[in-house]
Amino acid sequence: MNASACRDLIFRLSDDELIIAHRHSEWTGLGPLLEEDIAFSSIAQDKLGHAQALYTILHEHFGEADPDTLAFMRAEPYMKCCHFVELPNGEYDFSLMRHFLFDAAEYVRWTALTQSSFEPLAKLAMKIRGELKYHLYHAQTWVKQLGAQGSEESHARMQTALREAWPYALGMFEASDHDAALVSDGVFIGEEQAHNDWLAFVRNTMDQATLILPEDAEPVYGGRKGYHTDHLQPLLTEMTEVYRIDPSAEW
């Protein structure tokens, strides 16, 4: 197994989970319904747990720092999250559309990873895939309800959210220099295959929601290589503020 390729993959996965967890948590107390406050808070907690589990694999199998250090002490250029998770929440329609598009990609990735030749990742994938079913069900239900069963306004707002989110969603599948090694080693199916599987899944849901996929969007890349939006550094500053006061403190 190519250790560098596997390490890079896990950093991409874990950093996405960490940052989207923080974004989801920002809806706590601000959602349109109490149930949605609870739902987004619960999903954020799950995502944070996924990130911790992935950072633990990096620590135990690749000699990286402990999970807290990896999450809270790396500078922006060393983060490998995609731009999509960095974007501010915006209105609830955008957050909901991002929730669906991101978790659809997550479901495709983690389903594939249940067959990974890297056993620690395959074992973790079995657990995470089970949790993702509920995340995805929540997102799908709302997208279809607001798209096909809601009002003219709700349909228009979800269509606009899809159009705004789509270029960044495509950026989740930014090609890696390690894809060939990951595929040949049986660690992961690669970004191209993941993108194709995701697109088929998303298209089916959008058809049910009577929403139209943008056809001319250009993917927004850069995050996987350490080039981020202006939104990431403020998020990292806020997220790490307490930890950086005293990294050695015990809670």
N, C-alpha and C positions, 0 to 999 in steps of 0.2 A: 504494500500500500504506500502511495505517495503521501508522506506525512504533511508536507507543505500544502498540498492540494486539500487534504482533509481539514487541516487547521483553518485554511482560508474559508472553506465552506461553513464551518461551524461558527466562525466569527461573523459571517454574513447573516446566518440564521439568528444568532444570539443578539446581535446589535439591533436587528429589525424588531425582535421581540421586546427588547428593553425600551426602545424609543416609542413604539406603538403603545406599550403599556402605560407609559407616562402620558401620552396624548389622551388615551381613553380615560385615565384617572381624572383628567381635568373636567370631565363631565359630571363628576360626583357633586350632587347638590344643585346642578344646573340643567339637568335634562328636562324635556317637556313633560314627562310623567315620572312619578315616583318609581314605577317599575323599571323605567329606563335608566334612572340613576343607579338602581341596584344592578341591573344587567350589565351596564358598562363598567361599573366598579368591579363586579365579579369577573368579567372577562379580562380586565386590566390585571387583576390579581393572578389569574391563570397565566397570562402572557409573561408576567414578571417571574413566575415560577419556572416557566419554560426557559427563560433567559438564564436564570440561576443554574438550572440543570445543565445547560449547554456550557456555561462558563466553568462548571465543575468538571465536565469532561475535558475541557482545555487544560485545566489545572492538573488533573490526575493523569492524563494520558499524553500530554504534550509539553508538560513542564512550564505552563504559563502561570501567571500570578493567581492568587486566590480570587474567587468570584467577586467579592466586594471591590477589590482593587481593579479588576478588569472592567467592572461596571462604572465605577465612580472616579477613577484616577487617570484614565486615558484622555489625551488631548484630542480635539476634534479631527485632525487629519488621520488619526489612527482608527477612527470609527469606520465600519464598513456597511452601515445601514444605507438603504436606498433613500432617495429624496422623498418618496411617497409618504413614509412614516414621519418625516420631519415636519411636514406642512402643518400649520396651525389648524385647529379643529374647524374654524369657520362656523357656518350655520349647521344645524343638526342634519340637514339633508346631505351635506358634503361628508360629514363624519360617518353617517350611516352608509353612504355609498363606498367610502374608503374601507369601512369595516367589512362590507361584503367582498369587495375586490381583493382585499388583503387576505381575508380568511379563506377565500376560494383558492388563492395561490398557496397558502399554508396547507390546506387540505391536500392539494396535489403533491406538494413537496413531501409532507410527512407520510402520506400513503406510499409514495415511492421509497421513502427511507425505511419503511418497515422491512424492506428486502435488501437493505444495505449490507455490504460485506463487512463493514465496520460494526462489530457487534454492539458496543456501547450506544451507538447512534440508533441502531435497529431496535434495541430494547426500549430506548427512550421514545422512539417514534410510535410504538404500540400504545403507550400511555397518552402521548400528546394527541394522537389521531382520534382517540376516543373523546377527549375534551373538545376537540375542534368540531365534532359533529354538532354539538350544542351551540357553539359560537356561530357556525355557519347557518344553522336552522334559524337562529334569532335574526341574523342579517337578511337571509333570503325571505323570510316571512314579511319583514317590513318593506323590503324593496318591491316585492310583488304586490303587497297590499297598497302601498302608496303609488305605485306605477300603474297598476291595472284596475284596482278596486277603489281608489280614492277619488278625489275631485280633479277637475281640470288643472287647478293650481298645483296640487300635489304631484301630478304627473309631470307638469312643466318643470317643477323644481327638481325632481329626480332626474329628468333628462338633462337639465343644466348641470347638475352635480356630476353626472356621468361624463359629460363632455369636458368638464374641468378636471376631473380626476384621471381620465384615461391616459394622457401622455405620461403621467407620473406612475400610473399602474403598470404600464408597459416597461417602465424603467426598473421594475422589480427583477426583471429577467436579464439584466445587463450581463453580457458575456464575461466569463472569467478565463484567464490564461490557463487555468487548471482544469477546465471542463473535460478535455480529452482524457486526462489522467483519471479523473473521478469516474468517468464512464468506463474506461478500460479496466479499472480496478473493481468495478461493481459497487462503488461507494454511493453514487448518485446518478440519476438519469441524465443530468446535464440541463442547462438553462433553456436550450432550444426545445427539447422535448417537454420540459415543464411548462414552458410558454404555450405550446400547442395544446397540451392537455387542459391547461387553465382556460384557454380561449374557448374551447369546445364547451366546457362546463359553464362559463360565464354567458356565452351566447344562448344556451338553453334557458337559463334563468331570465335573461333580458327579454327573450321572446315571450316568456310567460308574463313578464311585467310590462309588455308592450313598449319597451324602451329600445332605442336604436343605437347600436354601437357606432362610434365615430370611425370613419374609414380612412381619414387622411392625417391622423395624428402621428407626430414624430416622438419616439420614446425619449424621455428625459433621463440621461445617464450621468454618472460621475460619482455617486455615493460609494459604490463598491471599491473605488480607487482612492477614496479619501477626499474627494472634492464635493463639498456639501453646500446646501442652501444657507441663506443668512439666518434661517430659523433654528438651526441646530445648536449653535453656540449658546444663545440665550436659554434654550431648553436645558443644555448640559449644566450651565451655571446654576440654574434654579434647582435642578435635580440633585446636584452634588453638594449643595451649599452646606447642609448639616454635616454630612460625612467628612467634608474637607476641614471642618473646624477642628476635629480631632479624630483622625483615621484609626487611632489605636483604642478608642473608647469602646467599652463593652456595654451592651444594652440589656 
